[in-house]
Amino acid sequence: MSTTRLRSRAVILTEPRWPRGVARISGVVLLAGATANAILTAVAPQTYADLGPWMGGPEPLQQLWAATMGEHPRVWVPIVGVGYEAAVGLLALSRNRRRRLAGLVGIAAFDVGLLAMGLWLWAVPCLVVLVPAIVGTLRAPRQES
């Protein structure tokens, strides 16, 4: 189901509602994650050192995690866990379709990273919803005047 809106006597067809809903929910989840990471980094940064082996990803990825997030959480967590998550979350919440699409693609890329780290119980369901939302956003008709 597409939504329509009126602008100066012309009806403008916009994208279906469900991709925008997915973008909103995904954006809010990523912003909540960025907030949680910011708080955790400030209160207990040592927590990130224990996460690498817990996730059970491939050994090279665990070593990368230990060398970055584990040893330097006050550097890497603000960059990836706060900055990246907040940026793609805000993009996903944008009213601009291109920015929203960039946010959805960024969130999907983040979930692919989680999948690589062995968090497939979280990443797979997210990707199952995100990929159709990306396609729905891409295939939506362009605005007409």
C-alpha positions as CSV (number, residue, x, y, z in Angstrom):
1,M,0.0,0.0,0.0
2,S,1.4,3.3,-1.1
3,T,0.7,6.6,0.6
4,T,-0.1,9.8,-1.2
5,R,0.1,13.4,-0.3
6,L,-1.2,16.6,-1.9
7,R,1.2,19.4,-2.9
8,S,-0.2,22.3,-4.8
9,R,-3.1,20.4,-6.4
10,A,-0.9,17.6,-7.6
11,V,-0.9,14.1,-6.0
12,I,2.6,12.9,-5.3
13,L,3.0,9.1,-5.1
14,T,5.5,8.1,-2.5
15,E,7.0,4.8,-1.4
16,P,5.0,2.2,0.5
17,R,4.7,2.7,4.3
18,W,6.3,-0.5,5.4
19,P,9.9,0.3,4.3
20,R,9.6,3.6,6.2
21,G,8.3,1.7,9.3
22,V,11.3,-0.7,9.1
23,A,13.6,2.3,8.7
24,R,12.1,4.0,11.7
25,I,12.3,1.0,14.0
26,S,15.8,0.1,12.8
27,G,16.9,3.7,13.3
28,V,15.6,3.8,16.8
29,V,17.2,0.5,17.7
30,L,20.6,1.7,16.4
31,L,20.3,5.0,18.3
32,A,19.4,3.0,21.5
33,G,22.5,0.8,20.8
34,A,24.7,3.8,20.4
35,T,23.4,5.2,23.6
36,A,24.0,2.0,25.5
37,N,27.5,1.8,24.0
38,A,28.2,5.4,25.1
39,I,27.1,4.6,28.7
40,L,28.9,1.3,28.8
41,T,32.1,2.9,27.5
42,A,31.9,5.6,30.2
43,V,31.0,3.3,33.1
44,A,32.6,-0.1,32.3
45,P,34.9,-0.1,29.2
46,Q,36.5,-3.4,30.3
47,T,33.3,-5.2,29.4
48,Y,34.3,-5.0,25.7
49,A,37.4,-7.0,26.3
50,D,35.3,-10.0,27.3
51,L,32.9,-9.8,24.3
52,G,35.3,-11.1,21.6
53,P,35.6,-14.7,22.7
54,W,32.0,-14.7,23.9
55,M,30.7,-14.0,20.4
56,G,32.4,-17.1,18.9
57,G,33.3,-15.7,15.5
58,P,36.3,-16.8,13.5
59,E,39.7,-16.7,15.3
60,P,41.1,-13.8,13.1
61,L,38.0,-11.7,13.9
62,Q,38.3,-12.5,17.7
63,Q,42.0,-11.4,17.5
64,L,41.0,-8.2,15.7
65,W,38.3,-7.5,18.3
66,A,40.8,-8.1,21.1
67,A,43.4,-5.7,19.5
68,T,40.8,-2.9,18.9
69,M,37.7,-3.0,21.0
70,G,39.2,-5.1,23.8
71,E,42.5,-3.2,24.3
72,H,41.3,0.3,23.4
73,P,37.5,0.5,24.0
74,R,37.6,4.2,24.7
75,V,38.9,4.8,21.2
76,W,37.1,2.2,19.1
77,V,33.7,1.9,20.8
78,P,33.0,5.7,20.3
79,I,34.0,5.4,16.6
80,V,32.1,2.2,15.8
81,G,29.7,1.5,18.6
82,V,28.5,5.1,19.0
83,G,29.5,7.1,15.9
84,Y,28.7,4.6,13.2
85,E,25.5,3.3,14.9
86,A,24.2,6.8,15.6
87,A,25.0,8.0,12.1
88,V,23.2,5.2,10.3
89,G,20.4,5.3,12.8
90,L,19.8,9.0,12.2
91,L,20.1,8.5,8.4
92,A,17.4,5.7,8.7
93,L,15.1,8.2,10.4
94,S,15.5,10.8,7.7
95,R,12.5,12.0,5.7
96,N,14.8,12.2,2.6
97,R,14.5,8.9,0.8
98,R,18.1,8.7,-0.3
99,R,19.4,9.4,3.2
100,R,16.9,6.8,4.6
101,L,18.2,4.3,2.0
102,A,21.8,5.0,3.0
103,G,20.8,4.4,6.7
104,L,19.1,1.1,5.8
105,V,22.1,-0.1,3.8
106,G,24.4,1.0,6.7
107,I,22.3,-0.9,9.2
108,A,22.4,-4.0,6.9
109,A,26.2,-3.7,6.7
110,F,26.3,-3.5,10.5
111,D,24.2,-6.6,10.7
112,V,26.5,-8.4,8.2
113,G,29.4,-7.6,10.6
114,L,27.4,-9.0,13.5
115,L,26.7,-12.1,11.4
116,A,30.5,-12.5,10.8
117,M,31.1,-12.2,14.6
118,G,28.7,-15.2,15.2
119,L,25.7,-13.2,16.3
120,W,23.5,-14.9,13.7
121,L,20.4,-15.2,16.1
122,W,20.3,-11.3,16.0
123,A,21.7,-10.6,12.5
124,V,19.7,-13.0,10.4
125,P,16.2,-11.9,11.5
126,C,17.3,-8.3,11.1
127,L,18.6,-8.9,7.6
128,V,15.4,-10.8,6.6
129,V,13.5,-7.6,7.4
130,L,16.1,-5.0,6.2
131,V,16.8,-6.4,2.7
132,P,13.1,-6.3,1.5
133,A,12.8,-2.8,3.0
134,I,15.9,-1.7,1.0
135,V,14.4,-3.2,-2.1
136,G,11.0,-1.6,-1.4
137,T,12.7,1.7,-1.0
138,L,14.7,1.3,-4.2
139,R,11.7,0.2,-6.2
140,A,9.3,2.8,-5.0
141,P,8.1,5.3,-7.6
142,R,9.9,8.6,-7.8
143,Q,8.1,11.7,-6.8
144,E,6.0,13.2,-9.5
145,S,4.9,16.8,-9.8
